[in-house]
Amino acid sequence: MSDKSKDFESLVGELETVVKTLEEGDPKIEKDLKRYERGKQLIRLCRQRLEESERRIEILTERGEVRAAPGSLDAAGVDEPSQ
């Protein structure tokens, strides 16, 4: 499964596993460096997901109106409510 298709909770779960493994220590520095790099990548992905969610909430709550989302959020499908 690619990172883009993982949900936020899955990304955070993987990040927690990386952090726990790093805290336990591994005598092989190469493995720790790869885990650290993966952790940094997961943090960026989680921040991106949170920022996208915040923008979506702002769009949905601003004056009670629903508008088309900017940028990558258009693909997320902010639809007009049916009346």
C-alpha positions, -999 to +999 in steps of 0.1 A: +000+000+000+014+034-009+017+062+016-008+083-003-035+057+001-029+051+038-052+069+062-039+092+089-043+066+117-022+041+097+006+067+092+006+076+129+006+039+139+037+033+117+053+064+131+048+051+166+064+018+157+094+035+142+098+057+173+095+027+197+121+007+177+145+037+177+140+041+215+149+004+220+181+009+201+197-012+175+235-018+173+234-013+136+235+025+129+224+020+092+191+005+103+185+033+128+193+059+101+167+043+077+141+042+105+148+079+113+145+089+077+112+069+075+100+086+107+107+121+092+088+111+060+058+099+081+058+132+101+057+152+069+028+130+055+008+134+088+013+171+088+001+173+052-030+153+060-038+174+090-034+207+070-056+194+043-082+184+069-080+218+085-085+236+051-115+213+044-131+222+078-125+259+072-141+257+038-171+238+052-177+260+082-170+295+068-203+313+069-221+280+066-214+278+029-198+249+010-174+260-017-150+242-040-118+232-022-085+247-034-057+227-048-055+190-040-087+191-019-108+192-051-100+155-056-112+148-020-147+155-031-162+185-012-197+183-027-226+207-025-253+194-002-284+183-019-316+203-012 
